[in-house]
Amino acid sequence: MTIKPIFTLKQALKNLWRNRLMSIASISSVSATLMILGIIFALIININAMAQSAKDQFDSIQAYLYDDLSAEQITQVMGKIENVVGVQSVVYESKNDALEKMKASWQDNAYLLEGLEANPLPSSLIIYLDDIYYSAGVLQGLKGIEGIEDVKSYQDIVEQLLSITEAIRRAGIIVIFVLIAISTFIIHNTIKLTVNSRYREINIMKYVGATNWFIRWPFLTEGTLLGLVGAGISAGLMKLGYDYVFEMMHSDFYVLISAYVIPPEALMNDILFLFIVIGAGIGALGSIWSMRKYLNV
């Protein structure tokens, strides 16, 4: 007996309607699981982006200069820094250059800087290193050079971000495995109810020559549909929530952080694909588990 896709789909939809309360519970469970997965995924991706941005800047150290230094004094300071072991090159950044760079990083919110009566940013020297492992020695060497008001290094930021990312990743994996197990169990029970209610019909189908997979496919389709519907709902909610957070982060209060937040269009395609694969996988796994244990054909 050949498998007919239309017959399989009709049987799956009929089973979903017969056990609609359990179907709703299954869909809700899958949606909740994927929503939490999406939140953890978005957090990790954004924190990784922030860590990578800090790493990109970690191969340099920024030394802020006193405002009253002359051009000759700045040249002397640059010469002393270039003699420090581990320094590859030194680039001067004026107050105006620093302000223009900040405007570029603020993007659409750069208009907030137009009302400044005076440029509050200091001039600085950007020190590029031969290797990040020289950073500690270079920082030590800068302490003895006059004309430097302050030094900015990203080592602590990178280490903290990586530590937070690792903690979120570990906690997320544990939570996701627990929720996936719960969702799979609920879908398993939903399919089991259908199998029990149709046990006599299944025996008759076997007597008239139905193959194992002809009988199994409607249940497998049913579980996959449950997972896909849950994935669709969670993807829609995730998009609404992430869009709201992204817009909020671009408000005046969070403008400094928003430069590192990944835009929704760059993230949601990956999340949608992830949801579809995991949602369908949870549904199919629940069905297979149920059929192996209760469908003795």
Secondary structure per residue as TSV (DSSP state, phi and psi in degrees):
chain	resnum	aa	ss	phi	psi
A	1	M	-	360.0	119.9
A	2	T	-	-79.0	154.4
A	3	I	-	-85.6	125.8
A	4	K	-	-108.2	118.8
A	5	P	H	-57.4	-41.3
A	6	I	H	-66.5	-43.3
A	7	F	H	-61.7	-43.1
A	8	T	H	-60.5	-45.3
A	9	L	H	-65.7	-41.6
A	10	K	H	-62.1	-43.0
A	11	Q	H	-64.3	-40.3
A	12	A	H	-63.9	-44.5
A	13	L	H	-65.6	-37.5
A	14	K	H	-64.3	-41.4
A	15	N	H	-65.6	-38.7
A	16	L	H	-61.9	-39.9
A	17	W	H	-71.6	-38.2
A	18	R	H	-61.3	-39.3
A	19	N	T	-112.1	51.0
A	20	R	H	-65.4	-32.7
A	21	L	H	-66.6	-44.8
A	22	M	H	-67.7	-33.0
A	23	S	H	-64.4	-42.0
A	24	I	H	-64.0	-40.6
A	25	A	H	-63.3	-40.7
A	26	S	H	-64.4	-46.2
A	27	I	H	-62.6	-42.0
A	28	S	H	-62.8	-41.5
A	29	S	H	-64.5	-44.5
A	30	V	H	-63.7	-42.6
A	31	S	H	-61.1	-45.3
A	32	A	H	-63.0	-42.2
A	33	T	H	-60.3	-48.0
A	34	L	H	-70.8	-32.1
A	35	M	H	-62.7	-46.2
A	36	I	H	-64.5	-40.7
A	37	L	H	-59.2	-44.5
A	38	G	H	-63.3	-41.2
A	39	I	H	-63.3	-46.0
A	40	I	H	-64.5	-41.5
A	41	F	H	-61.7	-44.4
A	42	A	H	-64.6	-41.0
A	43	L	H	-61.1	-47.9
A	44	I	H	-64.1	-43.3
A	45	I	H	-63.0	-43.8
A	46	N	H	-69.2	-39.7
A	47	I	H	-66.9	-37.5
A	48	N	H	-62.7	-38.6
A	49	A	H	-64.3	-41.3
A	50	M	H	-65.2	-41.8
A	51	A	H	-64.7	-40.5
A	52	Q	H	-66.2	-38.7
A	53	S	H	-62.2	-41.7
A	54	A	H	-66.5	-38.1
A	55	K	H	-63.2	-40.2
A	56	D	H	-60.7	-29.7
A	57	Q	H	-93.2	-10.7
A	58	F	H	-73.6	-16.8
A	59	D	T	-78.9	7.0
A	60	S	E	-136.8	155.7
A	61	I	E	-124.2	136.0
A	62	Q	E	-105.8	119.7
A	63	A	E	-105.7	116.0
A	64	Y	E	-83.7	137.1
A	65	L	E	-102.6	155.6
A	66	Y	-	-67.7	146.6
A	67	D	T	-68.0	-25.3
A	68	D	T	-90.8	11.7
A	69	L	-	-75.6	138.7
A	70	S	-	-83.3	170.0
A	71	A	H	-61.9	-37.7
A	72	E	H	-66.3	-40.9
A	73	Q	H	-65.8	-39.1
A	74	I	H	-62.5	-40.1
A	75	T	H	-63.5	-39.2
A	76	Q	H	-65.0	-42.5
A	77	V	H	-61.4	-42.7
A	78	M	H	-61.7	-41.1
A	79	G	H	-62.7	-41.4
A	80	K	H	-64.8	-40.5
A	81	I	H	-66.9	-38.2
A	82	E	H	-63.8	-22.3
A	83	N	T	-84.6	-7.2
A	84	V	S	-73.4	134.8
A	85	V	T	-62.0	130.7
A	86	G	T	99.9	-8.6
A	87	V	E	-87.2	125.6
A	88	Q	E	-88.1	-47.9
A	89	S	E	-159.9	163.8
A	90	V	E	-130.9	130.8
A	91	V	E	-122.6	132.6
A	92	Y	E	-85.1	133.9
A	93	E	E	-122.7	115.6
A	94	S	-	-75.3	170.7
A	95	K	H	-60.1	-42.3
A	96	N	H	-66.6	-39.9
A	97	D	H	-62.2	-40.5
A	98	A	H	-63.8	-40.0
A	99	L	H	-67.3	-41.6
A	100	E	H	-64.3	-37.3
A	101	K	H	-65.3	-38.9
A	102	M	H	-66.2	-40.7
A	103	K	H	-60.7	-41.1
A	104	A	H	-65.0	-38.6
A	105	S	H	-72.1	-27.8
A	106	W	H	-80.7	-15.4
A	107	Q	G	54.5	-117.3
A	108	D	G	-65.5	-18.9
A	109	N	G	-94.5	9.8
A	110	A	G	-62.9	-22.2
A	111	Y	G	-61.5	-22.4
A	112	L	G	-64.3	-22.3
A	113	L	G	-90.0	-7.7
A	114	E	T	-68.9	-24.8
A	115	G	T	-84.9	4.2
A	116	L	-	-67.7	130.1
A	117	E	S	-74.8	-32.8
A	118	A	S	-143.1	154.2
A	119	N	-	-75.4	112.5
A	120	P	-	-85.0	-5.4
A	121	L	-	-83.6	142.5
A	122	P	-	-85.2	158.6
A	123	S	-	-74.9	157.2
A	124	S	E	-152.5	169.4
A	125	L	E	-117.0	124.8
A	126	I	E	-94.6	117.1
A	127	I	E	-103.6	113.5
A	128	Y	E	-91.8	134.7
A	129	L	E	-98.6	153.5
A	130	D	S	-65.6	-34.4
A	131	D	-	-160.6	149.2
A	132	I	G	-63.1	-20.8
A	133	Y	G	-70.2	-14.4
A	134	Y	G	-84.6	-4.1
A	135	S	H	-58.5	-44.1
A	136	A	H	-62.7	-43.4
A	137	G	H	-66.6	-38.3
A	138	V	H	-66.8	-43.7
A	139	L	H	-58.9	-39.3
A	140	Q	H	-65.9	-40.0
A	141	G	H	-67.2	-29.5
A	142	L	H	-70.5	-21.6
A	143	K	T	-64.3	-27.2
A	144	G	T	-93.6	7.4
A	145	I	-	-101.7	122.8
A	146	E	T	-76.1	149.9
A	147	G	T	102.5	-14.1
A	148	I	E	-93.5	121.3
A	149	E	E	-85.8	-40.3
A	150	D	E	-155.5	159.1
A	151	V	E	-129.1	136.9
A	152	K	E	-116.8	123.3
A	153	S	-	-128.2	152.0
A	154	Y	-	-106.2	9.0
A	155	Q	H	-61.1	-46.9
A	156	D	H	-63.8	-39.2
A	157	I	H	-63.0	-45.9
A	158	V	H	-60.9	-46.6
A	159	E	H	-63.0	-40.4
A	160	Q	H	-66.7	-43.7
A	161	L	H	-63.7	-41.7
A	162	L	H	-65.5	-36.8
A	163	S	H	-66.0	-43.3
A	164	I	H	-65.0	-43.5
A	165	T	H	-59.0	-44.2
A	166	E	H	-65.0	-40.6
A	167	A	H	-64.8	-44.1
A	168	I	H	-64.6	-40.2
A	169	R	H	-63.0	-45.1
A	170	R	H	-65.7	-45.9
A	171	A	H	-63.8	-39.6
A	172	G	H	-63.5	-41.4
A	173	I	H	-61.4	-43.3
A	174	I	H	-63.2	-48.4
A	175	V	H	-61.7	-43.9
A	176	I	H	-64.1	-42.9
A	177	F	H	-62.9	-39.0
A	178	V	H	-64.8	-46.8
A	179	L	H	-68.5	-36.9
A	180	I	H	-63.4	-40.2
A	181	A	H	-62.9	-42.1
A	182	I	H	-64.3	-45.1
A	183	S	H	-62.9	-43.2
A	184	T	H	-62.6	-39.1
A	185	F	H	-64.9	-41.6
A	186	I	H	-66.1	-44.3
A	187	I	H	-63.6	-38.7
A	188	H	H	-56.7	-44.9
A	189	N	H	-67.8	-35.3
A	190	T	H	-62.7	-47.5
A	191	I	H	-65.8	-36.5
A	192	K	H	-61.4	-39.5
A	193	L	H	-60.6	-41.9
A	194	T	H	-65.8	-42.0
A	195	V	H	-62.4	-45.0
A	196	N	H	-63.8	-39.4
A	197	S	H	-70.8	-21.7
A	198	R	T	-114.0	19.7
A	199	Y	H	-61.5	-43.4
A	200	R	H	-65.5	-41.7
A	201	E	H	-62.6	-37.3
A	202	I	H	-65.9	-39.9
A	203	N	H	-62.6	-40.9
A	204	I	H	-63.5	-41.9
A	205	M	H	-61.4	-36.4
A	206	K	H	-66.0	-38.3
A	207	Y	H	-64.8	-32.5
A	208	V	T	-90.8	6.7
A	209	G	T	104.8	11.6
A	210	A	-	-68.9	136.2
A	211	T	-	-78.6	164.5
A	212	N	H	-57.8	-45.1
A	213	W	H	-72.7	-27.1
A	214	F	H	-62.2	-35.8
A	215	I	H	-80.5	-36.9
A	216	R	H	-72.9	-34.7
A	217	W	H	-56.1	-42.7
A	218	P	H	-59.3	-37.8
A	219	F	H	-70.6	-39.4
A	220	L	H	-64.7	-40.3
A	221	T	H	-65.5	-39.5
A	222	E	H	-59.5	-48.6
A	223	G	H	-63.2	-40.8
A	224	T	H	-64.6	-40.5
A	225	L	H	-62.7	-41.1
A	226	L	H	-58.2	-45.0
A	227	G	H	-65.9	-39.7
A	228	L	H	-69.2	-39.6
A	229	V	H	-63.5	-44.2
A	230	G	H	-60.4	-38.8
A	231	A	H	-65.3	-41.2
A	232	G	H	-63.9	-43.2
A	233	I	H	-64.6	-46.6
A	234	S	H	-66.3	-35.4
A	235	A	H	-65.3	-41.7
A	236	G	H	-63.2	-45.4
A	237	L	H	-65.5	-38.1
A	238	M	H	-64.5	-40.1
A	239	K	H	-65.6	-44.6
A	240	L	H	-60.6	-45.3
A	241	G	H	-66.4	-42.8
A	242	Y	H	-70.1	-38.0
A	243	D	H	-59.7	-42.2
A	244	Y	H	-64.8	-45.9
A	245	V	H	-64.6	-39.7
A	246	F	H	-63.5	-43.3
A	247	E	H	-65.6	-39.2
A	248	M	H	-65.1	-39.8
A	249	M	H	-66.2	-22.7
A	250	H	T	-91.7	11.2
A	251	S	S	-76.1	173.2
A	252	D	G	-60.8	-29.5
A	253	F	G	-77.1	-26.2
A	254	Y	G	-116.7	20.3
A	255	V	H	-60.9	-33.4
A	256	L	H	-68.2	-33.2
A	257	I	H	-82.3	-32.3
A	258	S	H	-62.1	-23.1
A	259	A	T	-62.6	-23.3
A	260	Y	T	-98.9	-6.7
A	261	V	S	-80.6	130.6
A	262	I	-	-72.6	130.8
A	263	P	-	-62.4	150.8
A	264	P	H	-56.9	-40.1
A	265	E	H	-65.7	-23.7
A	266	A	H	-86.1	-10.0
A	267	L	H	-114.9	-35.9
A	268	M	H	-68.7	-31.1
A	269	N	H	-62.4	-41.9
A	270	D	H	-65.9	-40.7
A	271	I	H	-66.5	-41.6
A	272	L	H	-61.2	-45.5
A	273	F	H	-61.6	-43.5
A	274	L	H	-61.4	-44.0
A	275	F	H	-63.4	-44.1
A	276	I	H	-62.7	-45.7
A	277	V	H	-64.5	-48.5
A	278	I	H	-70.4	-41.1
A	279	G	H	-60.4	-48.7
A	280	A	H	-64.5	-37.0
A	281	G	H	-65.4	-42.4
A	282	I	H	-61.3	-45.4
A	283	G	H	-63.2	-45.0
A	284	A	H	-66.3	-40.5
A	285	L	H	-63.5	-41.8
A	286	G	H	-61.6	-39.1
A	287	S	H	-67.4	-46.6
A	288	I	H	-61.3	-42.6
A	289	W	H	-60.1	-44.9
A	290	S	H	-64.7	-43.6
A	291	M	H	-69.1	-36.8
A	292	R	H	-65.6	-32.0
A	293	K	H	-91.7	-31.9
A	294	Y	H	-118.1	-15.6
A	295	L	-	-103.1	89.9
A	296	N	-	-92.6	87.5
A	297	V	-	-123.0	360.0
